[in-house]
Amino acid sequence: MNYSEFFKMVPEAILVAILIIVFIADFITSKKQDRKWFNPLMMFFLALMCGFHVGHHAGSLDTVTAFGGMYVETAAANVMKAILSLGTLIVVVMSRTWLYGKEANSHQLVSKTNEGEFYMLVISTLLGMYMMISAGHFLMFYLGLEMASVPMACLVALDKFRNNSAEAAAKYILTAVFSSGVMLFGISFLYGATGTLSFYGSTSLGHTVGLGDALTATPMTIMGLVFFFSGLGFKISLVPFHFWTADTYQGAPTVVTAYLSVVSKGAAAFALMTILMKVFAPMVEYWQYLLYIVVALSITIANLFAIRQSELKRFMAFSSISQAGYIMLAVIGDNALGVTALSYYVLVYVVANLAVFAVISVVEQNNGGATEMSAYNGFYKTNPKLSLLMTLALFSLAGIPPFAGMFSKFFVFMAALEPRESGNFLPYLVVFIALINTVVSLYYYLLIVKAMYIKDSDNPLPTIKSDAHTRLALIICTIGIVAFGVVSGVYHWIYAAA
């Protein structure tokens, strides 16, 4: 083995170094009661990662490979890593209040020793997502997937003062184990049909032909495609692989739910898109029909169930399932425009969704852990600024102009319809279904707006004075919601990589 190859994996090496630093810092200072420097240190590290990816992309668009093609760093993957790092940065900023605040329905403080554990688990999951995105081999991809999934289950169960947190983690890990088994089963079919697990092929690893060249549409490879898609569909919460989502989102700590809903989903969606376009390119007509069905079901069923929800975290769970359908709509086009649209949609979704969860989190911490929609009745009268920021984020998620969410939906619709074969009406039908569901989603997002601005309450929430970290997270998200829709350079930056 040529160990100099590790120097080509610079982003992952930096994350490993950060993980070691955080571990040592937590171990040495675990007995100290006040570690105000810990959260700013993590913010600095993650801001450094964002800056590295932006600068790296500006300096070079070349593809970097290591270990015979098992690791492949493309410009598009670099952009997605920057987006995931930004989302993780916002989550870490949000987490400071939760880690040092009073636990809902309890007079106990959350143990400050959990702070180091939380940061280490977050960095571990981010490292796994990096490996997923840059995998050029199914074994590397699977290792990255598990590196992201196992620490995520620990994050879901991190809240020791709530029994439903452990229940949520149990449901998550059991479903994750089953989906991983299904995925491995599908990968074994692909290996049996082709004799390789490499996406691109490599002489140094003993094979010259990759899966993208060797695959043909046979019953075995079609079964492999279906099983693989099913396994990764769990990570993205696509229908019908979504049953774990609502219970896990509700039971997990709100900060972890925010992280799970945007960063994990974005990484899995990008990885699935890459593998479908690169590995399963010879079978494009099969997985496109699979996407037609799954996307239409995900958007429609999630919207119908979201209307019935009265608990905001369950509400956002079904919202995220619907948003996952819109994200995968970009993949149908199987072109560079689809890669751009997916990355841009994830970027906009990160800032809009995290803004909503930031408000939910601060209200939960100041209202005895309440996350019911009825608790927001008359919210505008006592908290006009938080109400306004919540409204902006919900409007962006719904796709209302001039916010960034409208442009992100427009781009995924364009990607799904261009270019199109003559006589194939299914993409138009799926996009039409998505457009109808956009109106439905506007209705249920407006239910929250109605509660805040129109409904009265005999006992409205008191005026909440949010801390500096929450304000910073909301400022970052609000700037993104407004700026990403009007600053065209962001889209051009992503398109240049795609």
N, C-alpha and C positions, 0 to 999 in steps of 0.2 A: 504494500500500500504506500502511495506517495502522500505523506502527511502534509506536504505543501499545498495540496488541494484544499485544505481547510481555509487557507487564506482567501480563497475565492468566495467563501460563504461569510462575507463580512457582516451582513445584518444579523445573521444567526449568532455569529461569534460575539458581537456586541451585546446581544440579549443574554447570552450565557455569562458574559462578564458582569452585566448588571445584576443577574440573578445571584452570582457569587457575592458581589458587594452587598446586596440587600441581606443575604443570609448572614454574612459576617457581622454587619451592622446590627441586625436584630439580635443575634446571639450575644454580642458584647453589651448591648444596652437594654436587654430585656427586663432588668430589675428597676430601671429608671421609671419614675411615675409620669414624667412629662417629656415627650419626644416631639416637640413641635417642628423639628427640622426634618422629620422622616418623610412627611407628605410632600413638602417642597423638593426634597431630594428626588423622589419618584417622579414628580412633575418635570424636573430638570432632565432626568434620564429619558423620559418619553418624548419631551420636546426635542431632545437631541436626536432621537430616532426619526422623528418627523422631518427635522431639518436635514438629516443625512439622506433620507430617501428623496426629498425634493432636490437637493444638490446633486445627488448621484444621477438622477434622471436628467437634470439639466446638463450634466457633463458628458453623458454617454447614453446611447440607445442600443449598445451592443448586447447580444445575448452571451451570458457567462455560463459555462458548464463545468461540472466537477464530478469526479469519481465515475468516469465513463458515461456520463449522461444521467446519473441517478439524481443529480441536483442541477436544475436549470433555472437561471435567473434571467427573466426577460424584462423589458421596459414596462410592459403592462403589469407584470407581477410586482415590480418595484412601486408602481403607483398604488396598487391595492394595499401593499404593506404600509405605505404612507397613510392611507385612509384608515386602516385598522389601528395604526399607532395613534392617530388623532382621536379616534373613538376611545381607545384605552386611556389616553391622557385625560379626556373629559370625565370618564368614569372614575379615575383616581382622584381628580379634583372633587367630584361629588362625594366620594367615599369618606372624606375627612370628618364631616359632621356625624355621619353614622357611626364611624369607628370610635368616636369620642363622646357620643351622645347617650342619653338614657334610652334604654330599650323600651319599645312600646309595651304598655300594660305592665311595667315593672319599674321598681325603684332602683334597680341595679344598673350600674354602668357596664356597657360592653367592655370586656376585658381588653386592655390596651395591648396585651401580648398578641392579640389577634391581628393587630395592624401589620406586623411583619409577615405573618402567615398569609394574610390577604394579598399583600404585594407580591410575595413569592409565587402564590398560586396564579395570580393574574399574569405575571411575566412568563410562567411556565405554559399557560394556555396560549399566550401570544406567540411563544416560540414554536409550539406545535402547529399553529395556524400558518406561520411563516414556512414551515417545512411542507405542509400540505400544498401551499400555493406554488412553491418552487420544486415540487417533486417531478422527476422525469421517469419514475419507475414506481410500479404499484406497491412494492414493499416500502419504499420511502414514503409514499403517500399514506399508507396505512399506519406507519409509525407516527407520522405527524398527526394523523387523525386521533390516535389514542393519546398522544401527548397533549392534545387539546381537550379531549373528552374527560379523562380521569380527573385532572385538577379542577375542571369545571364542576364535576359532581361534588368535589370537596367544597368549592365556593358556595354551591347551593345549600349545603348542609352546615355552613359556617356559623349560622345563627344559633347558638346553643340555648337561647332562652325561649325558643319557639318550637313546639313539637312538630308543626306542619312543615318546618324547614327540613327536618330529617325525612319526613314523608315525601316531600318534593324531591329530595336527593335520591331516595330509593326508587321512585318512579323513573327519574331521569336515568340513573345508572342501569337499571334493569332493561329499559327500552334501548339504551345505548349498546349494551352487551348483545342484545338480540339483533339489532340492526347491523352491528359490526360482523356478527356471524353470517348474516344474510349476504353482506357485501363480500366477505371472504369467499363464500360459496360461489358467488358470481365471478369473482376474480379467478377462482380455480377453473371454472369453465373456460375462461379466456386463455388461461395458460395451457389447458388441455387441447384447445383448438389450434394454438399458434406456437407453443413451446417457448414463449418469452413473456416477460412482464414489463419490458422496457417500452416507454412511450415512443421513443425515437430510434432506438437501435444503437449499438456500440460494439466496435471490434474488441475493445479492452475488456469487456465483460463477457466475451465469448459468443456474441451474437451480432449479426450485421443488419438484421431486419427488425424494425420495431413493430409494435402492435398496429400503429397507423397504416403500415404497409401490408401487414400480414392478415389483417382481419377481413373476412368475407361474411356475408349474411348467410349463416347456417343456423339450424335449430339450436346448436350448442352456444354459439356466440350471441344469438338473440336472447337466450335465457341468461347468459352472463350479463348482458346489457341491462336486462330488467332487474336482476338481483342487485347489481351494482347501483343502479339508479334508486332502487328502493332503500338501500342502506344509507345513501347520502341524502335522500329525500327526508329522512328522519332529522338530520342535522339542520336542514333548512325549514323544517316544519311545513312541508307540502302535504296537502290532502292526497291520499288517506293515511299519511304517516305522522299525523299531527296530534294524536290523542294525548300525548304526554304534556303538551305545551301549556295549556291553561292551568293545570294543577301545579306544575313546576314553577311557572311564572308567579302564581299567587303565593306559594309557600316559600320561595326563595327570598332573601333580603332584597329590597327594592333596588339597591345599587347593583347587585349581582344580576337581577332580572334585566336591568338596563344593559349590562354588559353582554348577557346571553342573547338579548333580542337584536343587537346590532352588529357587534364585532364577530361573534361566532357565526351568525347567519351570513354576514358578508363574505367571510373567508370560505365557508362551505359552498356558497353560490358561485364564487369565482373559480374555485377548484373544479366544481362540477362542469361549469362552462368550458374550462380549459380542456378537460378530459373528453368531453363530448365532441368538441371541435377538432382536437388533435388526434385522439386515440380512436374514437368511433366515427371519424370522418367517412370511411367507406360505407357506414350504415346510417347515413344522415336521414334517409327517408323514414327509418324505423323510429329513431329517437325524437324526430320532429313530431310524429304522430303521437308519441307518448307525451311529449310536452303539451301538445294541443289539449289533451284530456286533462292532465294534471293541473295546468295553469287555469283552465276554465273552472274546474272543480274547486281549486284552492281559493280563488278570488270570490266565487259565488257563495260557497258554503261558509267560509270565514265571515263574510259580510252579514249573512243571515244570522249566524250565531252571535256576532258582535252586537246586533240590535237588541238581543235579549239579555245582555249582561248589565248588572248593576254594580259590580265590583270592578274598580278601575284596572287593577292588574290583570284580571281575567279578560276585561275588555281590550286591553292593549295586547294580550296574547293572541286573540283572534284578529286584531288589527295587524299584528306582525305576520300571521299566516297569510292574510290577504296581500300584504306588501311583498311577501316572498313570491307570490304568484306574479305580481307585476315585475319583480326582479328577473324571474326566469323567462318572462315574456321577451326580454332582450335576446335570449339565446336562440329563439326560434329562427331568427334571420341568418344565423351561421355566417357572420361577416364581421369585419373590423368595426362597423358601426354598432353592432351588438355588443362587442367587448367594451367600447366606449360608453354606450348607454348603460350597461350594467354597472360599471365602475362609478359613473356619475350618479346613478340612482342610489347606490350604496352610500356614497359620500353625502348626498342630501338627506337620505334616510337616517344616517348617523346623527347629524345635528338636530333634525326635527324630533326624532324619537327620544333622544337623550334629553332634550329640553322638556318634553312632557314628563319623563321619569324624574327629572330634577325637581319639578314642581310637586309631583306625587310624593317624592321622598321627603321634601321639607314639610309638607302638610302632614304626612304620616308621623313625623318625629315631633310635631307640635300639636297633635290632636289625638294622642293616646293610641296611635297605630291605626286610625280609621282610614280606609281606602275605598269606602263606598261612595258612589256617585252622589248620593243624597247629601253627603257631608259638604259638597261644594255649592249647595243652594245659597244664594246670596253672597258668594265668595267675592264678587267684584266690589261690594260695598265696603268690605274691611281690608281687602288686599287687591287694589286695582292694578298694581304693577305686575304681580304674579299672574293675575287673570289675563292681562294683555299678552304677556309672554306665552302663556298656555294657549291662548287663542291663535297667535301667530304660528305656533308649532303645529296645532291641529289643522289649521288652514293649509299649511304646507303638506302635511300628510294626506290631506284630502285632494290636493292638486289645484287649489284655487290660485289664480294669478293675483299679483305678480310674484308670488313667492316661488322659491326654488323647486318646490314639489311639483308645480305645474310643468316646468321645463323638463324635469326628470321623467315624468309620465309621457310627455310628448316625444321624447327621444326614444323611449322603449317602444312606443307605438310605431315610430318610424323604422326602428331596427327590425321589428317583427314583419313589416310589410315590404321591405326593400332588400334585395330584389325578389321578385315573385315569379314563379312559373305561371304561364298562361293556363287558365282552367282550374287552378288550385284555389278554391274559395275558402278553405279552412282557416288560413291566417287572418283573413278579413272577418270571419265569423268570431274567432277568438278575440280579436281586437275590439269588435263590436260588443261582445260580452263584457270585456274589461271596461269599455266606456260606460256601459249601462251601470256596472258595479261602482264606477267612480261616483255616480250620482247617489247610489245607495250609501256609499261610504261617507259622502258629505252629510247625509241625514244623521248617521249615528255619531259622527264627530260633533255635529251641531247640538246633539243632546247634552254634551258637556258644556258647550258654550251657553246653551239655554239655562242650564242649572246655575252657572256662575253669574249671568247677567239678568235673567228674567225671573226665575223662581225665587220666592221669598222663603225665609227660614226664621222660625221663632228663636232659634239658638244658632246664629251663624258663627263660623269660625272666627276666632279673635284675630286681630292684626298680627301678622307674623313678621318678625324681623329676621330675615335670613342672614346667615353668616357670610363672611367674605368669600369662602370657597364656593358656596352655592351661587353667589352672585357672579363669580368669575365663570363658572360653568355655564350659567344662563347667558352671560354676555357672549361667550364664544359661540354658543349654539345660535343665538339670535343673529349675530353677525353672519354666521354661515347661512341661515335661512334666507336672509335678505340678499347677501352678497353673491352667493353661488348662483343665483338666478339671473343676475344682471352683469356680473363680471365674466365676460366671455372667455377671458384667458384661462379660467379654470377648466372649461370644457376643451379648449384647444390643447391644453397641457395633457389632458387624459387622451385625447384623440391622437396626438403625436406618438404616444407610447403604444397605442393599439395598432 
